[in-house]
Amino acid sequence: MAEQTLMDKLVSLAKRRGFVFQSSEVYGGLGSVWDYGPLGVELKRNIKDRWWRSMVHARDDIEGIDAAILMHPRVWEASGHVSGFTDPLVDCRQCKVRFRADDPRLKGPPGDPATACPNCGNRGTLTEPRMFNLMFKTFMGPVEEQAAIVYLRPETAQGIYVNYLNVQTASRQKIPFGIAQIGKAFRNEITPGNFIFRTREFEQMEMQFFVKPGTDEEWFEQWREIRMQWHVDLGLQPERLRWHAHGPGELAHYAKAAYDIEYEFPFGWQEIEGVHNRTDFDLSRHQEYSGKKLEYFDAATSERYIPYVVETSAGADRVTLTVMADAYREEEVEGETRVVLGFNPAVAPIKAAVLPLTRKDGLPEVADRLYHDIRRRWSAFYDDSGAIGRRYRRQDEVGTPWCITVDHDTLTGETVTIRERDAMSQVRVAISQVPAWIADRLEEAGR
Ligand code: ATP
């Protein structure tokens, strides 16, 4: 499949079937802001839930929090975002389009009269690079003045750092321990794009693991391993995943070591998650800027120290796009093209569709009862319109792993047909056993 076409197909399927819509579409849309529709919200939520379960519920040494988006403005001075979270930008005076100064399409220095604008092609129309802060600003309270500026957080991590002692004391954790959070972050990206890959409002799934200095490198390696395995268990094709190590020029100001987990998207290899050794940079800075001691006291050894932090930071939207791109396939079946989103059942937005073969002879009543039975535990869908083959295709296209057909034999034998999405194989299962059958399959898929 031509690579760009795959993205076009995904965007169009996402809209047609209710995964993702453009924000404020009736007004012509808002640049790179997207809304999740009925199926998209389920998919993303399942991914977030899976992350939360693996990070918080399945471990004794990680606690969850949900910090506010707005924080004290000094937080962003301490973190380095006010002075450092900037990208150099170039404007074209002719066509008014803005580029990153490191845009590979820029051939030559932007201020040079011979350099052409990548958009309109005019020469000598580009400005010198100017620094541009990526944080969204707003005002708190009734007066729009400098003193009232607050920022929409550009990462969720800082809400964790400033709370780490609160969490540690309240939950009686001992180092090493971690704090996990899922929440919105905002960045006024200069070149957003590729659908929900890079947006200005997005969700992060971040975990900060606090360790004793000197043990950080060991923990960093452990977390790299755990996070890569999480993506593999999610069902992503392992050959489409790889590590990218940040070289000295690439490392963020706070980091001692950083690795990105990259996925091979139709538009190339791109980061989906970062694992960073942030040292004691953030906590030391918050201690300095707030004037409050942020040391940990180790009662066993009577030592006091500022912990080092190993961070794992993934984008929920980016992982959602990854899961969709990875799952999309087209197959020839009996001379027709079948579109399938081959999701891991654990994250599929709809777990099962109940399909009465006809709308008469008492089949709808039986199907309806089964549908409600399934719906008590999982998202399910009821569809009684059109030929059964077409109904299967509609479910394949949104990644429903199981279609359950209620037919005339159900009335006599109390069994239904369960058709599996990928192999299109069918088994007959006693109607009373259907929920247990689904539960078993989901258990196999890691829920
Ligand atoms: P990039 O280089 O792609 O801008 P980054 O290195 O700035 O990413 P981090 O600050 O490490 O990213 O953020 C951690 C994760 O948050 C990323 O791996 C990505 O999944 C997600 N993320 C960051 N920026 C965006 C964005 N604008 N839209 C969607 N997700 C994002």
Boltz pocket constraint, residues with backbone or C-beta under 6 A from the ligand:
constraints:
  - pocket:
      binder: B
      contacts: [[A, 155], [A, 187], [A, 189], [A, 196], [A, 197], [A, 198], [A, 199], [A, 200], [A, 201], [A, 202], [A, 203], [A, 204], [A, 271], [A, 272], [A, 273], [A, 274], [A, 313], [A, 314], [A, 315], [A, 316], [A, 317], [A, 318], [A, 319]]
      max_distance: 6.0
